Amino acid sequence: MLLIVGIIVTFVLIVVFSNPRMRGCRWREDRRAAPGTYRCAACGAHTVTADGKPPRVCLADQQPPR
C-alpha cells in the first residue's frame, strides 16, 4: 500500500514541477564563444545569458529559420 502511495505522490510531483516549455531543450555551454553562451542540442538555438546559467525557456521559436 505504501508503495502505491509513493508512486502516486511521485507522479503528481513530476506533473506539478515539470516545465512543458523546456521538454525538448538540452542546453549546452559553447566554450569556444564568450562566457554564458549556450546552444540547444535539440533545436540548435543560440543565446547568451547575463548570469552565465542555462536558459529556463525554449528559444526555438525565436530563432530565425535556417
N, C-alpha and C positions, 0 to 999 in steps of 0.2 A: 504494500500500500504506500509506504514511504517513497519507494522508487517511482511510482506513478505520479505522486505529487511533485517530486523533484523534476521529473521530465516536463510536467505541465508548467511549473514555475520557470524552468529554463527556456521553454518555448515562448512564454509570454515576455520574458526579459529580452530575448532576441528580437521579437517583433517590436517591442517598445523602443529599444535602443538602436535598431538598425536605421541606416540613413539611405533611403531609396535613391537619392540623387548621387550617391557615391558607389553604387553596386558594381559598376563596370570599371571604375577608375583604379589604377595602380600607379601612384606617383613615384617616380624615381628621380633622385637628385642628379643633375647633369654637372658633374665636377669639372668638365672641360670649360664650362662657361663661368659666369660670375656666381658668387655665393648666393644661395637662395633660389637658384634656377632649377625648375623641375619640369620633367616631361612625363606624360601619361603613357605607360606601356601598352594600354589598351587602345586608345584612340589617337595618340600622337600629339595631343595638345601640349603647348609650351606655356609656361608662366614664370614670373619672378615674384617671390613673396618678400615682404619687408621684414618679417620676423625670422626668416630662414627656415620655417617649418612648412611641410607639405600643405597644399590647399585642402580645404574641407568640402569643396563642391566640385562637381564635374564641369569642366570648361569646354567640352567637345562642341557644344552648340555655339560657342562664342568665337571659335577659330574660323579663319577664312577657309573656303573649300580648297582642296588640294588639286 
